Amino acid sequence: MFDDMQRFENRAFLGLLAAVTLLFIWLLRPFFDVVLWAVVIAVLFTPVTVYLRSTWSMHRNPAALLTLLLCLLLIILPIAWILYSCLQEGAALYERLVAGSTGLADIVDALRKAFPAVQEWLAQYGYDEMRLKAEISRLGLALGRFITSRTMALGGDTATFLTHLAITLYIAFFLLRDGESLAALLIRALPFGDHREKRLFRTFAGAMRATMKGSLLVAAAQGALGGIIFAFLGIHAPVLWGVAMALFALIPVVGAALVWAPAALILLAMGDTWQGLVLIAYGTCIIGLADNLLRPLLVGRDTKLPDFLVLLSTLGGFSLFGMDGFVSGPSVAVLCMTVWQIFIEEREQMYAAASSSSTHPGEPLSVNKEPPLSQKHH
């Protein structure tokens, strides 16, 4: 009777633990972006904090604070300036489209004359010259209205943005300062086995660093290279198109060519032959190769994910988490692959131990020295 009561109390407590945990996660759901980017900052800049504390013998508070200041000066403020310039150029581009939509019609005429086969192919599907001009004009105005609305929203939500930024930096400060103790506490609390949890934490940190370096930095480099060549060739709104190339570069396989390739075709069609040829050569040799050269250098073998899984996890992350998906999607995929790898390795060890014991029946059966999932020794 006493054992039954004890078992009931244990199950009731586990149910309470699960309920309050889910309630707490639901409570923090509106701040998913804030917590995610605080974790990203902490994971990326923890080596800086460790270096300051070990090399310069700094206390953990000033070390974490100095690390945050470096992050603010080197990353956050430049990105904020780029986005502000991008939105300004987008609003100016929309005003140009509204003031004179004949520019789009001229581009359509030039493309039709330069590539008549494409016009004939589109005509088979009902896209004649007039409809194509109308659709392109409508698309351009819709894009301009969207950029303008985002510009106004950014101005109206400045207080919200600054509040979220302050909360992100506040959480990142404590994660940088107390990251090791928090990780040790989680290892004590989670019931999966210390050796598994340490491997999962190590893999998660490595995957997030690799994702940020391999995705964000490579995309930023491609966007910067694209913006530079657009400015050199005199194309309007180079910062806007550079940001667009960086965003497309976050998606594997797609890449920045979705921006610079059509721009090169338009230049060729408009008679700007040398500009179009320069853009094609630059996009192929410089922008295109930046991914192949920088990604292995920055990432190495940290993620260990096949290219098709990187593509699927990134697209799935975009669909579930929005723009945060290029970080969360591959990280979830890496954790899934790591869990399965641990399972396969331990199962193979169990089978090897079982086969070894069957060949030596006099020896005791020792399948796995680690405790099962339901038990744990700290």
Residue pairs with C-beta under 8 A, 6 or more apart in sequence:
28 35
31 167
32 321
32 324
33 164
33 324
34 164
34 167
34 168
34 171
35 171
36 324
36 327
36 328
37 168
37 172
37 324
38 167
38 168
38 169
38 171
38 172
38 175
39 175
39 208
40 208
40 212
40 327
41 68
41 71
41 168
41 169
41 172
41 175
41 176
42 172
42 175
42 176
42 179
43 205
43 208
43 209
44 208
44 209
44 212
45 67
45 68
45 70
45 71
45 172
45 176
46 176
46 179
46 205
48 67
48 70
49 60
49 63
49 64
49 67
49 176
49 177
49 179
52 58
52 63
52 66
52 67
53 59
53 60
53 63
56 63
58 66
60 177
60 178
61 177
63 176
63 177
64 173
64 174
64 176
64 177
65 173
67 176
68 169
68 172
68 173
68 176
71 172
72 169
76 165
82 239
82 243
83 154
83 243
84 154
85 239
86 239
86 240
86 242
86 243
87 147
87 150
87 151
87 154
88 151
89 236
89 237
89 238
89 239
89 240
90 144
90 147
90 148
90 150
90 151
90 237
90 240
91 147
91 148
91 151
92 237
93 144
93 147
93 236
93 237
93 240
94 141
94 143
94 144
94 145
94 147
94 148
95 144
96 103
96 236
97 103
97 104
97 140
97 141
97 144
98 141
98 144
101 137
101 140
101 141
104 133
104 136
104 137
104 140
105 133
105 137
106 270
107 136
107 266
107 269
107 270
108 129
108 132
108 133
108 136
110 266
110 269
110 270
110 271
111 118
111 119
111 265
111 266
111 269
112 119
112 129
113 269
114 265
114 268
114 269
115 265
115 269
119 129
119 132
122 128
122 132
127 135
147 240
154 161
175 182
183 201
186 197
186 201
187 194
187 197
187 198
187 201
188 378
190 197
191 373
191 374
191 376
192 200
192 373
192 376
193 370
193 371
193 373
193 376
194 376
194 378
195 370
196 342
199 338
199 342
200 335
200 338
200 339
203 334
203 335
203 338
204 331
204 334
204 335
206 302
206 303
207 302
207 303
207 330
207 331
207 334
207 335
208 327
208 331
209 302
210 298
210 299
210 300
210 302
210 303
211 303
211 326
211 327
211 330
211 331
212 327
213 298
213 299
214 295
214 298
214 299
214 302
214 303
215 250
215 314
215 326
215 327
215 330
216 250
216 326
217 294
217 298
218 249
218 290
218 291
218 294
218 295
218 298
219 246
219 247
219 249
219 250
220 246
221 290
221 294
222 245
222 246
222 249
222 255
222 256
222 287
222 290
222 291
223 242
223 243
223 244
223 245
223 246
223 247
223 249
223 256
224 242
224 246
225 282
225 286
225 287
225 290
226 241
226 242
226 245
226 246
226 256
226 259
226 260
226 283
226 287
227 238
227 239
227 241
227 242
227 243
227 245
228 238
228 242
229 260
229 278
229 279
229 282
229 283
229 286
229 287
230 238
230 241
230 242
230 260
230 263
231 238
233 267
233 275
233 278
233 279
234 275
235 241
235 263
241 259
241 263
244 259
245 256
245 259
245 260
245 287
246 256
248 254
248 255
248 256
248 258
248 259
249 255
249 256
249 291
250 314
250 326
251 311
251 314
251 315
251 318
251 326
252 307
252 310
252 311
252 314
253 311
255 288
255 291
256 283
256 287
256 288
257 283
257 287
257 288
260 279
260 283
260 287
261 280
261 283
263 279
264 276
264 277
264 279
264 280
264 283
265 276
266 276
267 273
267 275
267 276
267 279
268 276
268 277
303 310
303 330
303 334
304 334
304 337
305 313
305 330
305 333
305 334
305 337
309 333
309 337
310 330
310 333
312 333
313 329
313 330
313 332
313 333
314 325
314 326
314 329
314 330
315 325
315 329
316 325
316 329
317 324
317 325
317 326
317 327
317 328
317 329
317 330
317 332
318 325
318 326
318 329
319 325
320 328
320 329
321 328
321 329
346 368
346 370
349 367
349 368
350 367
350 368
353 365
353 366
353 367
353 368
354 365
354 367
356 363
357 363
357 364
357 365
357 366
371 377
